[in-house]
Amino acid sequence: MKSTAWGAVVAGMIGVAPALAAVAEPAGMQGTKASATKPAETVETVAVGGCLKEGRIETWDLLDASEPVASSANAPSPKELADLPKSGTSKFELMGVAIFNLPSHRNHAVVVKGLLIKASPVNRINVTSVTTISDTCLPKP
């Protein structure tokens, strides 16, 4: 008797599963989830040259910065450093900077590499490397 009762329960569950699946998706939407989802945006790794300034409390900005140039996340090689623009008219807020000892680079011209986050009112960079190129900020272009 027990095996018959369990058999009926299992059979009932199997019969209910397709009905539950149909309820989970609105009519006409079955099988369209993949086409309805938006692909993730690509986050670009960039290099930017500029003047490192302390911003609001415990924040850092890159001022008079160049436009971002596609790059790798690693610190720049001497050749790459020579080819990168060093300044410009852009501004970036820097994120993820705790491990870089930025106070030792304050008011220096630097090249920052990291993930570019396009945002308003100012773009941000999640930093992967900081390289000083001069102990003073460069003149505005």
C-alpha positions as CSV (number, residue, x, y, z in Angstrom):
1,M,0.0,0.0,0.0
2,K,2.8,2.4,0.9
3,S,4.5,2.0,-2.5
4,T,1.2,2.6,-4.3
5,A,0.7,5.8,-2.3
6,W,4.2,7.1,-3.0
7,G,3.8,6.2,-6.7
8,A,0.7,8.3,-6.8
9,V,2.5,11.2,-5.2
10,V,5.4,11.0,-7.6
11,A,3.1,10.7,-10.6
12,G,1.1,13.7,-9.4
13,M,4.3,15.8,-9.0
14,I,5.5,14.8,-12.5
15,G,2.1,15.8,-13.9
16,V,2.1,19.2,-12.0
17,A,5.7,20.2,-13.1
18,P,4.8,21.2,-16.7
19,A,1.8,23.2,-15.5
20,L,4.0,25.1,-13.0
21,A,6.5,25.8,-15.7
22,A,3.8,27.2,-17.9
23,V,2.6,29.5,-15.1
24,A,6.2,30.7,-14.4
25,E,6.4,32.3,-17.8
26,P,3.7,34.5,-19.3
27,A,1.9,33.3,-22.4
28,G,3.9,34.1,-25.5
29,M,7.1,34.6,-23.5
30,Q,8.2,30.9,-23.3
31,G,11.7,30.5,-24.6
32,T,12.4,34.2,-25.1
33,K,14.5,34.8,-21.9
34,A,17.8,34.7,-23.7
35,S,16.7,37.2,-26.4
36,A,15.0,39.5,-23.8
37,T,18.1,39.8,-21.5
38,K,20.5,42.6,-22.2
39,P,24.2,41.6,-22.6
40,A,26.5,42.9,-20.0
41,E,28.4,46.1,-20.9
42,T,32.2,45.6,-21.4
43,V,34.4,47.4,-18.9
44,E,37.6,48.7,-20.6
45,T,41.0,48.7,-19.0
46,V,42.6,52.0,-19.7
47,A,45.7,54.2,-19.0
48,V,45.3,57.9,-18.2
49,G,48.0,60.5,-17.4
50,G,47.3,63.5,-15.1
51,C,47.8,65.3,-11.8
52,L,47.0,63.3,-8.7
53,K,45.1,65.4,-6.1
54,E,43.4,64.6,-2.9
55,G,39.7,65.1,-3.2
56,R,37.0,65.0,-0.6
57,I,37.9,63.2,2.6
58,E,39.6,59.9,1.7
59,T,39.0,60.3,-2.0
60,W,41.5,60.9,-4.8
61,D,41.1,62.6,-8.2
62,L,43.1,62.6,-11.4
63,L,42.9,66.2,-12.7
64,D,44.1,67.8,-16.0
65,A,44.0,64.2,-17.2
66,S,44.5,62.8,-20.7
67,E,41.7,61.0,-22.5
68,P,41.7,57.2,-21.6
69,V,43.7,55.0,-23.9
70,A,43.0,51.2,-24.1
71,S,45.7,49.3,-22.1
72,S,46.5,46.3,-19.9
73,A,46.0,46.3,-16.2
74,N,49.8,46.0,-15.4
75,A,52.1,48.9,-14.6
76,P,53.3,50.4,-17.9
77,S,56.5,49.3,-19.5
78,P,59.1,52.1,-20.2
79,K,58.1,52.1,-23.9
80,E,54.4,52.2,-23.1
81,L,55.0,55.0,-20.6
82,A,56.9,57.1,-23.2
83,D,54.0,56.7,-25.7
84,L,51.2,57.6,-23.3
85,P,49.7,61.1,-23.2
86,K,50.6,62.7,-19.8
87,S,47.9,65.3,-19.4
88,G,44.8,66.8,-20.8
89,T,41.5,68.4,-19.7
90,S,39.6,65.4,-18.3
91,K,38.9,64.6,-14.6
92,F,38.5,61.1,-13.0
93,E,37.6,60.0,-9.5
94,L,39.9,57.1,-8.5
95,M,38.5,54.0,-6.7
96,G,40.1,51.0,-5.1
97,V,43.2,53.0,-4.1
98,A,43.9,51.8,-0.5
99,I,46.9,49.6,-1.5
100,F,48.7,52.3,-3.6
101,N,49.8,54.7,-0.8
102,L,48.5,57.7,-2.8
103,P,49.6,60.3,-0.2
104,S,53.2,59.6,-1.4
105,H,52.1,60.5,-4.9
106,R,50.0,63.6,-4.0
107,N,50.5,66.5,-6.5
108,H,52.6,64.3,-8.7
109,A,52.1,63.7,-12.4
110,V,51.1,60.1,-12.7
111,V,49.9,57.5,-15.1
112,V,47.0,55.5,-13.7
113,K,45.8,52.2,-15.1
114,G,42.5,50.6,-14.3
115,L,38.9,49.8,-15.2
116,L,37.1,52.8,-16.7
117,I,33.6,53.3,-15.3
118,K,31.6,55.8,-17.3
119,A,29.4,57.8,-14.9
120,S,27.9,61.2,-14.4
121,P,28.9,63.8,-13.4
122,V,32.4,62.4,-13.5
123,N,33.9,59.2,-14.9
124,R,35.8,56.9,-12.4
125,I,38.7,54.5,-12.7
126,N,39.0,51.4,-10.5
127,V,42.8,51.5,-10.2
128,T,45.1,48.6,-11.0
129,S,48.4,50.6,-11.1
130,V,49.9,54.0,-10.3
131,T,53.2,55.2,-11.8
132,T,54.8,58.6,-11.0
133,I,56.2,60.3,-14.0
134,S,57.1,63.6,-12.3
135,D,57.3,64.9,-8.7
136,T,55.2,67.9,-9.7
137,C,52.1,68.2,-11.8
138,L,52.7,69.0,-15.5
139,P,51.5,72.4,-16.9
140,K,48.0,72.3,-18.4
141,P,48.1,71.6,-22.1
